[in-house]
């Protein structure tokens, strides 16, 4: 199966610091600071969408992705750029 590359998209490589929920027993439960590193491939009004693993230049069912609510984000740090190829198979 041959593949052809249509175009390149320049996407940010980011580090997002955010607070996540925690399960606990008793009154000592608090939010847990977390970090995710990856490619910011989508941003909506309420969330950031990050891919940390991209196979064969595509975001599909084999891609490891995270959606993070903007309301819990402390910082979004740009680390660099990723040129993602739009790949099709023939």
N, C-alpha and C positions, 0 to 999 in steps of 0.2 A: 504494500500500500504506500503510494507516494504522498508526500505532504508538500503543500505549497504555503509560503509565508506571504500574507497579504500586506500587512503594514505593521508598524511598531507603535506601541502606546507607552509613554513615559509615565511611570507610576512612582510614588514616594515609598521608600523603605523607612519604616517608622518604629519607634519604641513608644508604647502607650502605657502609662502608669494609671491604674484605676483601683477602685475598692470593690471587692467581691463579698458576697454573703458567706457566712460561716454558720455551721450548725454546732451548737454547744449544749452543755448541760449546766443548769444553774444560771447565775446572773453574770458570769464572766465572759459571755460571748460578745464579740465585737467584729466589725468589718475587717477583712484581711487585705492589706495592700498587695497588689499583683502587678506584673509587667508582662506584656506580650510584645514580641518583635516580629515584624513581617512586612508584607507589601499591602499598602492601603489601596484596595482596588475599588472601593465604593464608600461614599459618605452620604448619609441622609440627614434630615433635620434632627433626628433623635439618636443616630448611631453611627459608629465607625465599623467598617467591615475589613478585616485583615486576613490575608492568606499567608500562612507560615510555611507551606509546602506546596509547590506547583509542579505538576508532572507534565513534561513535554510542552511547556509553554502555554498551557491552557488552564483556565479555572473551570473545572467540571466536577463530576462526582468523585474523582480521585484527589481533589484538592482539600487540604486541611484548612478550614476557615473558622473565624471567630467573629461574632457580632458583639460589640461592646456599647452599652448605653452611654451617651454623652453625659448624662446626669451624674455618673460615678467616676468620670475621667478627671484626673488631676493634671496630667500633662501629655501632650503629643509632641514628641521630639523627632524631627526629620533627621535620618541618618545618611541618606543618600538617595540615589535613583535606580530604578529597575526598568529596563526596556523590555516590555512584554510583547512577544510576537503574536499576532492573530494567525493561528495555524488552522488550515483545513486539510482534510484527507481526501484523496481521490482514488 
